[in-house]
């Protein structure tokens, strides 16, 4: 569902605009959910308020354990520029709070405790957790509101205009050394929303046997390929 922000200007009071945004958030068609790319692009025109109302509705659905709307996100490439393959896993990292329970109270870990965990290599294991999404046959993942906003706000472009939704440039200014030992640009524009009318026209992807560039695992694959071609 595309958003016409000119309608927002017809509401003369904040209360009326809040009521309008809440109405369209709660009555959205799950088969054609509100376009989050429009919300992000129209941040100052009412998009932020609409996002808040969608988030409230999403939280209410979670609490009541009833179905929530989902969004399809097209994977353009990974951080090293590789196109997606069906079955690829796209991970989102969550950070746990740096707190612990002691005598019924929640208290923060001290700086010394955190430094010790970092030195021992246990910090990430303790405070980071990952959620994975599987790329489907058309190169898309499906996720709920907060995950969709994460992918689009940090790494996204608008599916229709190509306008960046993230504050980042398309890729890093200078190439960096990859885990495979090569130098490559880091790509920041990786995702775009994929409404159903566009998704239905997407072709089925053919899985590639080519080794993915940039990863530690690709060292062996590239050396094997070089030996085979020599």
N, C-alpha and C positions, 0 to 999 in steps of 0.2 A: 504494500500500500504506500504509494508516494505521498509526500506531504506538501500541501500548498500553504506556505507560510503567509501568503497575502491574506488568508482568512483570519489569521491570528490578529491582524491589525484592526479587524472590525470589532474586537472586544474592548470596551472602554475601561473596564475595571480588572484588577488582578484576580478578583474572586471569580468573575465570569470566565476569564481565560483559564484559570485553574480547573474550573468545572468542565470546560470544553476539553481540555487535555485529558482529564481523568475519564471522561466519557469515551473518547476514541481509544484510549489505552485499554479500558475494560471491555470494549466491544469489538476489538480487533478480530479479524478473521484469521484463524490459525493457519489456513491454507494460503493466506496472503498477508503476513504480519506487517506491522508498521516498518517502514524503511529506516533502519538505524543509520544508514549512511546519510540520509537527509537530515536526521536529527543532529549528527555530528557536524555536518557542513553548515547547518543553520543554527549553530550554537547560540548566537546572539539574537536570533529572530524568534525564539521560542523553542528551539530544539532541546535546550538544556532542561526546560520545564517538562517537556514531553518525555524525555528520558527518565526524569525523576518519577513521573507517574507510571511509566512502564515498569520501572524497578520496584515500585511499591506494589503493583499488581503481581509481579513475578514473585515477590517475597510472600505475599498473601497466598498465592497458589501453592508455594512450597510448604507453608505452615499448615494449610488445609489438606495437603497431599492430594491435590487435584492436578490434572494435566496443565502444563505450561506451554506457551508458544515457543517454537524453536526457529532458528534462522540458519540458512545454508550459507557457508562462507567458501568462496572459491580460493583454492591454494594456487597462487601464481608461480611461486618458486620458494625454495628454502633459503637460508641465510647465505649460502655459497652460490646461489643462482641455479640450482638444479630444479628442473620441472618435476611435478609430483608424479608418483606412480600409484595406481590403485593398491590399497593395503598399507601404504605408508602411515606411520604414526606421527601425529602432530602433538607436541607436548606443551602444556601450560604449567609454569611453576607457581606454586603457592608458597607464601612464607608464613610459618607458624609464629605466634607471638613469642617474644623472648622473655617468657615468664615461667614460673614454676609454682607449684602448690606447696606450702609449708604451714603446718598447724592450722589448716583450714583457711589460709590466706593466700592470695595470689601476689607474688612478689617478683620483681625483675631479677634476672641473672646479673651478677656483678661483672664488671669489665674484665677482671682476672679470670672468672669462670669462662667467659666467652672467648678470651684470648687462648686459654688452655684448650678449648674444644677446637678452635681453628688450627692450633699447632698440632693437635693429635689427628686432625682430619675428620672429626666427627660432627663439625658444626653443620655442614650442609645436610647430612643424613638426619640430624635431629630437628632442624628448623625448616627444611625445604621438603615439600612433597609435590608430586607431579600428577596431573590429570591428562590422559591421552585421548585423542580423537583419531578415528580411522578414516583415511581418505577413501572416498567411494569411487565407483567406476567412471565418474565424470570429473574427478579431481576436486571434489568438495568435501567439507566436513559439516556436520550438523550439530549445533549447540544451542544452549539456552541463552538468555539475555546477557548475563554478566560475562560469560565467556566470549560471546559475539562482540560485545563492546571492547573487551580486552584486545582481541585480534585486530579489530578495525581501528581503534583509537591509537594503538601503539605501532601497528605495522600496515595500516590499510590505505587504500585509495577508493574513490567513489566509482562504483561499477558503471555509471552512465557517463560521467564527465571526465573521469580519470584524475580528478582533483585529489590531492593528498589529504587524508584525514588525520594523519600523524604529523607531528612537528618535525619529523626527520626528513632528510633528503632521500633521494631514490636509493643511493648506496653510499658507502663511505668514500670520503675524498681520496684517500690513499689506500692502496692494497695493504692487507695485513697477512701475516704468516698463518696459514691454516694448520689444523692438526695433521694433515698429510704432508706438511713440509713445503707446500707450494704457497705462492703469494696470490691472493685474490681479494677483490672487493667484498665487503659485507653488504648484502642487499637488505634494505629496510622496508621496501614496498613489496610485501609478500602476499597480501590477502585483499579480496574485495567481496562485498556482499553479492549473493546470487539469488535474486527473486525467482519465484517458480516459473514465470513466463520465459525467463532467460535460461534457467536450469533445464527446462524441457527441450530446449533447442541445442544443448551442448552435445558434442559427440562423445561416444564411448572411448576412453583412453586405452591405448595399447601399452602394456607394461614393457619397459625398456630393460634390457640386460646390461646396458652400459653402467660401469661403476660410477657411483655418485662422487662428484669432486668435493674436496675440502675436508673429508673425514679421515680419522685415523685408520678406519677399516679399509679405506680406498688405497692405502699404500700398497698392500699385497695385491689388490686387484689390478692396480696400474702396473706393478712390476710384472705380473703374470701376462698382462696384455702386451707389454713391451717385449717380453721374451717370445710370445707367440708371433709377433710381427717381425721379429729379427731373423 
